[in-house]
């Protein structure tokens, strides 16, 4: 059975996931690295498919840059502490929508993150 034709959603282009050698000195750390990589790859493929279904045209590096720009900014005003989120740029909002989650928002005062 050819896995690439059997389940193409399990694989992505090499340009998206660069393959490089692993330099772990113990079998358990090598296996941990491999096991942790598969969920990440699966999430990436799923998000790419969801974006394609919505006809969102964005390269993976550009999307990662856009999502990486989402920041929480601490602010103190009249003795109250807030966390504000930066604006969503590029395809960040479309990625959150495709994933079916709301973008993170700031924490109001009195909450665990806002105190």
C-alpha positions as CSV (number, residue, x, y, z in Angstrom):
1,X,0.0,0.0,0.0
2,X,1.3,3.4,-0.9
3,X,0.7,5.6,2.1
4,X,0.9,8.8,0.1
5,X,-2.1,7.8,-2.0
6,X,-3.9,6.0,0.7
7,X,-4.0,8.9,3.2
8,X,-2.6,12.1,1.6
9,X,-3.9,14.2,4.5
10,X,-1.2,12.7,6.7
11,X,1.6,14.3,4.7
12,X,2.5,17.8,3.7
13,X,5.0,19.3,1.3
14,X,8.6,19.2,2.4
15,X,8.7,23.0,2.2
16,X,6.3,23.1,5.1
17,X,7.9,20.6,7.3
18,X,11.6,20.6,6.9
19,X,13.1,17.2,7.7
20,X,16.4,17.3,9.6
21,X,18.4,14.7,11.5
22,X,17.7,14.0,15.2
23,X,20.6,14.0,17.6
24,X,19.3,12.4,20.7
25,X,21.6,10.3,22.8
26,X,18.9,8.0,24.2
27,X,16.2,6.0,22.5
28,X,13.4,7.3,24.8
29,X,14.2,11.0,23.9
30,X,14.3,10.1,20.2
31,X,11.0,8.4,20.4
32,X,9.5,11.3,22.4
33,X,10.6,13.7,19.7
34,X,9.0,11.6,17.0
35,X,5.8,11.1,18.9
36,X,5.5,14.8,19.7
37,X,6.1,15.7,16.0
38,X,3.1,13.7,14.7
39,X,0.3,15.7,16.5
40,X,1.9,18.9,15.3
41,X,2.0,17.7,11.8
42,X,-1.6,16.5,12.0
43,X,-2.7,19.9,13.3
44,X,-0.8,21.7,10.5
45,X,-2.4,19.5,7.8
46,X,-5.9,20.0,9.3
47,X,-5.5,23.8,9.4
48,X,-4.2,23.9,5.9
49,X,-7.2,21.8,4.7
50,X,-9.7,24.0,6.5
51,X,-8.1,27.2,5.0
52,X,-8.3,25.6,1.6
53,X,-12.0,24.8,2.1
54,X,-12.5,28.5,2.9
55,X,-10.4,29.4,-0.2
56,X,-7.9,31.3,1.9
57,X,-4.7,31.6,0.0
58,X,-1.7,32.0,2.3
59,X,1.6,30.4,2.6
60,X,2.4,28.5,5.8
61,X,5.4,30.7,6.6
62,X,3.3,33.9,6.2
63,X,0.5,32.4,8.3
64,X,3.0,31.5,11.1
65,X,4.3,35.1,10.9
66,X,0.8,36.5,11.2
67,X,-0.1,34.3,14.1
68,X,3.2,35.0,15.8
69,X,2.4,38.7,15.8
70,X,-0.6,38.1,18.1
71,X,0.6,39.4,21.4
72,X,-0.8,40.1,24.9
73,X,0.1,43.6,26.0
74,X,-0.1,44.4,29.7
75,X,-1.6,47.7,30.6
76,X,-2.3,49.4,34.0
77,X,-5.0,52.1,34.0
78,X,-6.4,53.7,37.2
79,X,-4.8,51.0,39.3
80,X,-6.4,48.2,37.3
81,X,-4.3,45.8,35.3
82,X,-5.4,44.7,31.9
83,X,-4.1,42.5,29.1
84,X,-4.9,43.8,25.6
85,X,-4.5,41.8,22.5
86,X,-2.7,43.3,19.5
87,X,-4.7,43.5,16.2
88,X,-4.9,40.4,14.1
89,X,-2.9,41.0,10.9
90,X,-2.8,39.2,7.6
91,X,-4.5,35.8,7.7
92,X,-4.5,35.4,11.5
93,X,-8.3,36.1,11.8
94,X,-9.0,33.6,9.0
95,X,-6.9,31.0,10.7
96,X,-8.8,31.3,14.0
97,X,-12.1,31.1,12.1
98,X,-11.0,28.1,10.1
99,X,-9.9,26.4,13.3
100,X,-13.3,27.1,14.8
101,X,-11.9,29.1,17.8
102,X,-12.3,32.7,18.8
103,X,-9.1,34.7,18.9
104,X,-7.6,35.3,22.3
105,X,-8.8,38.4,24.0
106,X,-7.6,40.5,26.9
107,X,-8.2,39.6,30.5
108,X,-10.4,41.9,32.6
109,X,-9.3,43.1,36.0
110,X,-9.9,40.7,38.8
111,X,-9.3,37.5,36.8
112,X,-6.3,35.3,37.4
113,X,-4.4,36.8,34.4
114,X,-5.6,40.3,35.0
115,X,-4.5,40.6,38.6
